[in-house]
Amino acid sequence: DKGVINGLAVNVSRTDRVRPGGDYENVRVPDLSIGGLPAREVAFVTAGFHEHWRDLPGIEIVGWLGCDFLSNGSLEVNFENKKLTLFRSLPDGLTAQGWSALPLTLDDCVPAVKAAFSNRSGQFVIDLGAEYSALFPHYFSLFPINVPKGMRDQAYYVGPSLGLSGVKYFTMNTLVLGDWVFGDVQVMVPSSVTAQQPQFDGLIGRNVLSNFNLIFDYKDGQLWFKPIDRGNK
């Protein structure tokens, strides 16, 4: 967030301005630490950005870490222990530990995998920022689902993938993701045909992803996942 950058007691050298949908500035921060990882001369883009998430009360989100940082290694997202781990390279022996992998494609560093809702395959963004999975209008229109005329939006979605968009909720019979089959999966569908990305058919959100621990292997183009054994949790 630009307000955070302006409030730092460091020398920030501004470079050229770009305008993809708004005013952004490229800046360079002399030093940065994330957990135990130090870095120097780190490039950032600043803009007006801050959010409050209902499942993180009292915490203000003032930015995000992009692919330029995450793709330096393999990133494990451990929902079970609420922990992120960045490895220099993919750990050994994952298959023997119960992990399996899906091919991961990167479109401008946006991670996507193949999946199928109700037996219709497509290409879907892996979106950890989306609470629910989403089907884009061009893909949703392929299903024989009767949408009542004049049906109002049931919520609004705000996020990097869709921007601000009114959405409606529907339940799909099945979702096939690799070797896993989910039944009665709730999805959100943007009401505006402009709130979609034509190269993708939708998003896989946390309502599905949080059933697994994940490893994003950017170098080899794989998404590793291991089901969480919730037991009596």
N, C-alpha and C positions, 0 to 999 in steps of 0.2 A: 504494500500500500504506500502511496506517495507520502502520506502523512508520517508514516513510520520512518521512511528514508530521510525525510526532511528533519526529523527529530533526532537522528543519530549524531553523536559527537565524533564523526569521522569525516574525512575529506572524500567527497564523492565527485568524480569527474564525469560530467554529462557529455554525451556524444550526440549523434543526430536524432531528430524526432521522427517517429513514424506514426501513421494514422490508420491502422486497420480497425475501423469501427470506433475510433476515439483517439484521444491524445495519450500517447505513450512516450516515455523517455527511456533511453538506454543509459544505464549507470553502471559504475564499477566500484564495488565495495572493497576496501583494502584487506579486510580479514573477516572470516566467518567461521563459526564452529557449530556443528550439528551433532549432538551427542558427543562422542569422543573423536569426531572427525574434524580436523582443522583444514582450512583452505584460505588461500590468499588471492587477491585480485580477482574477485568473483563477479561475473557479469550478471546483472539483473535488469529486468524491465519493470518500470514503475507505472502505476495507474491508480485511479481511485478504486480501492477494493477493500471491503471488510464485510464479514458475515458473522452471524451468531447462529449456531446450530442447537436445536432443542435438546439433543442428546449430549451436548457439552455445555451445560449451564455455567455461566460466568466466564466463559472463554471466548475471546474474540479472534476470529481467523483473519489474518492480515496479509496472506499471500499463499503461494504454493511453490513446491519444488517441481521443476520441470524435467523433461527427458534429458536435457543437457547434463543434469546431475545424476539422475537415476540410472541412465544407461551406461554409466561408468563401470557397472558391475551387475550382479544379479540381486534383485530386491525380493526379500521374503516379507509378505504381509501375513502376520500370524494373528488371526482373529481370536484364536483360543486364548492366547496369553496377552493380547493387546500390545503387540510388539512389532516394530519394523527392524529388519536386519539387512544391511547392505554388504554383500559379499564381493570380494575382488573377482572371483570366478565361481561358477556353479559348483556347489558342494558335491562330493562323490557319494555314490551308493544310495541315491534317492529312490530308485525303483525297489531296492531291497527293504527300504524303510516305509513302503506303502504309497509312494508318490507315483503319479502317472502324468503324462504330458500331452498337450495339444499343440499343434502348429500355431504360432503367433505371428501375425502379420503386422507391420508397422506402416501406417500412412501418415507421413509427417510426424512420426514418432507416436501416433495414436495407436494403442494396442487393440487388436481385433482378432476374433476367432470365429470359426464356423459353428453354427448351432441351428436347431430346428424347433420352431414352435408349431405345435399341432401338425407335425409331419411336413412342414414346408421349410426348407433349409434357407439360410441366409448368412450374411456377414454382420457381426455385432461387435460394437465397441465394449471393451471391458472397462466399466466406469465405476470406480470405487466411490465416486462422489454422488452417485444416484442411489437414493434409498430403494427405489423400485426399478425393475427392468422396464424398458420402454420399447414400443414398436412404432416405427416411423409411419406416417400416413400412407406412403406409397406401398409399403409392405403390408400394413394392416388391411388395406383395401382388397387384398387378394383372398381374404377369408370371408366366408358367407355368414357374417355376423350382422344382425339387424341392429342398427343404431337408431333409437327413437328420434324422430324428427323434433328439432328444437331442444334436444338434450343439452343441459347446461354443463359448463365446466365444473368439475368437482374439486379441483385444486389448481394451484399454480406451481410450476417448476422453475427454479432458478439455478442455472449451472452453466459451466463452460460449454457443454455439448449442445444445449438447446437455447441458451439465453433465458429470457423470460417468456414463458408460454403457458397458456391454459391447457389443462389436460383432463382427460376422462379415464376412468379405471375400468378394466375388463379382466376377465379370468380366462386364460387359455388352458385347453385340456392338458397339454403336455409340453415340456421343454426337454429336448435331448441335447446334452452337453457332454461330448466325449462318450464315455461309457455310462454316464449317469442320466437317469430319466426322472424328471420331476412332474408331479401331477398338480393340476389346478393352480397354475402360477399366475399371480396377479401382475398385471402390466399397466402402465400408463401410456396413453396415446395422445400426442399433441393435437390440439384442435386446428391449428394453422398448418397448412401445407408448407409454409416457409420455415417452420421449426423442425427441420430435418436435414440430414446430410446425405446427399444422393448416393455417395459411394458406400454407405452403410444402410442396414435394414433396421437398426435399432441399437439399444444398449442392454447389456447384462449388468444389473445393479446388485446392491448388497443383499436384497432379499434372497438372491441365489448364491452370490459369492461368499457370503458369511457362513455358509455351510462347510467351507473349506479353508485350510491354510494354503496360501498361494506363493509361488516363486515366479517372478517375471525374469526370464532369461533373454535379455535383449540381444546379446551377441549371437546366440544360436537360434533365435526366433522360436522360442518355446514358452508355453505357460504350463508350469507344473502345479498340480493341485493334489491335496491330500484331505480326505473327509475328516471332519472333526468328530471324534467319538464323544458325544455329549453325555452318554451314560445317564446318570441321575441328575445331571445339571439342569 
